[in-house]
Amino acid sequence: MISNRLIIFNIVAFQLLWWTCVLSAKHGLDWLVLIVTLAYIFVHFCWIEPKQQLWPFILTAIIGCVFDQYLFMMDWIRFNHHPAISAYIPLWMIALWLGFATTLNISLHWLQHRLRLAASLGAVFGPLAYLGAQQLEAVTLTHPLESLVCIAIEWGLALPLLLLIRRRFDQPVEAARP
């Protein structure tokens, strides 16, 4: 059983990471935010999740990045303050997916057996996160309504898929404690 303190810590840590990643976009701090995220993940796997969860964790982060890479390549989203010649999503977005992957077995664990609900929540809150990032000038939704529909579809598919992967390899969180 995951403690309430751990769930709250995970929620707060991810929210702080989200703000840090999105705000870093404007100031060109991609590398710094990626390093901070990797340090957070190191701590996460030392004290929270067992190390056996590392590969499913990496897989879920990569899948998330691939989803956003697709939206980027199809020009549904643009990353402000990102070189126009870049063919890949920015480092801060990769950091964001890495951070999000830490929530799948902790604060979002309760959704692992509720995949329809996860799809609905993903389809609603995914686009809201992108709207927030647009308000903070980190991204541009190139075709506002169509972009939001694509993001809703992305998150409606991605969240249940990522939760399903983590559930398949789930191990008790308590196993990571020294």
N, C-alpha and C positions, 0 to 999 in steps of 0.2 A: 504494500500500500504506500502510495506517495503521500508524504506529509503536506499539510496545507502551507507550511512555511516554505517548503521547496517549490510548490506550485506558484506561490506569490512571488518568490525570488525569481523564478523563471519568467513569469509575466513581466515583472518590472525590468529585468535584465534585457529581455527582448525589446521592450518599448524604448528603453534607453538606446539600445543598439540601432533600432529603426531610425530614431531621431538623429543619432550620430551619423549613420550612413547617408541619410537623405540630405542633411545639412552639410556634410562634407563635400557633396557633389559640386556645390557652388564655389568652394574654396580650393579645389584640386587636391584634396587630402586623401585620395583613393588608397595609396599605399599605407598610410598611417592607420586608416580605419580598418584595412584588411589585417594589419599586424595586431591591432587591438582585438579584433574578432578572433583571430587565431589564438591569442592569449586566453580569451574567454573560453574558447573551445577546449584548450588544453586543461584549464581548470575544470571545465564541465566533465571531461573524461577522467580526470584524476579523482574527483570527489562526488560526482553525481551519477553518471551512467557507467555501466561496466564497459571495459575496453572492447568486448566482443561486439558492442553496438557500433563501433567505429565504421565498419564497412557499410552497413545499412544507412548510417548517418551520411556518409560521403555520397552514396548512391542517391539518396533523397535530395541532397543539395545539388548534385549534378543534374538530376531531372528537372528541378526547379529552374536552374540556370538555362537548360535547354528550352523550356517553355518560354522564358523571357527572351532568349536569343531568337526564337521563332518570331515573336511579336516584333522584335527590333528589326529583323531581316525583312519582314513583311511591311515595315514602316507604319505599324499601328502605334508604336511609341518611339519617341526620340529622347535621348538622354542629353539634357542641356549641359553645357560646359564639358562636352565629350568630343574629342577630335572627330570631325566629319568623315575622315578617311578610315576611322576605326571600324573594323568589321565585327567586333565583339562587344558584348555588354560591358559596362565599366566595372572596375574592381569593387567599387562600393556596392554594386548590385550583387556581385558574387558574395561579398561579405554578408549582405543582407540574407541571402539564401542560406548561407552557412549558419547564421544566427537563427533563422527560422527553423532549420532542421533540429535545433536543440529543443524546440517546443513540442515536437511530435510525440515524444515519450514522456513528457512531464506535464505541462499545462494543457496540452491538447490530447493527452492520453485517453481521456474519457470519450473522445470521438472515434477511437479506433474500431469500435463495434457499432458505430452509428454512421455508416458511410453515406446514406442518403442525406442525413442532416449535415454532414461535413460538406457534401456537394452544394447544398443550399447556402450554408454559411460562407463557403468559399466564393460562391457566385455573387454574394452580396458584399462581403467585407474585402475581398480582393480588389474590386474596382474602387471601393472607398479609399483604400490605401494609396492607389495610384492617383486618385483625385487629390488626396492630401499632398502627395509628392509633387503634383503639378502646381498646387497652390504655393509650395515652398520652392518652386522653380528648379526642381531637380529633373523633372521629366516634362515632356509635352505629349499630350494625346493628339496625334496628328489629324485624326478624324474623330472628334469628341464622342459622338454617339456610337459610331461603329467600333471605335477603339474600346470603349467601355463594354460593349457587347462581347468583343473578342476576349477581353480580360476576364469577364464574367465566365465565359466558356472555359478559358484556361484554368481559372481557379476552381470552377465547378468540377473539372476533371482532375486537376493536380492534387487538390487537398485530399480527396478520398484515396487516390493512388498512393500518395506519400504515406498516409496513415496506414494503408494496407501493407505496404512494404515494411514499415516499422513494426506493425503488429506481427507480421510473419516472423520476424527475427527478435521479437520482444524478449527481454530478460528482466528480472526484477531490478529496479533502480537501486535498491538497497545493496546489491552485490558490489557496487563500486566503492563503497566506504571501506577505508583501511582498517 
